[in-house]
Amino acid sequence: MSSGITAFEERAELDATRPAWARYACLLEEPFAAAIGANLRVLEPTGIMVVEVGEGTTEVAITSLGSIVTIHSIRIYGYELCYAIFDYIRKTYKLVIGERTSEST
């Protein structure tokens, strides 16, 4: 779930789980879900900074003790980041790389 989601959108996402016969559904912030997916120790009393670069936004979050301490969302798209990497490598190393390479960098 994006941090900029409205209550209406949140309810719609939860309602979409009903056809899947889910007994329980909850929404997680995208950076928190990414931290769990990366096998980070989100339940420990240490701060973890997670940067989640998505197609529409980039979210930066600090997580600790199983919850998000603070989160900030900015409108920098994944495409813009790939282009910045592409441009940096072209200018620095005089090397032209493709979109797939800049995404995997």
Secondary structure as UniProt FT lines:
FT   TURN            3..4
FT   HELIX           7..15
FT   TURN            16..17
FT   HELIX           18..20
FT   HELIX           30..37
FT   TURN            38..39
FT   TURN            42..43
FT   STRAND          48..53
FT   STRAND          58..64
FT   TURN            65..66
FT   STRAND          67..74
FT   HELIX           78..93
FT   HELIX           99..104
//
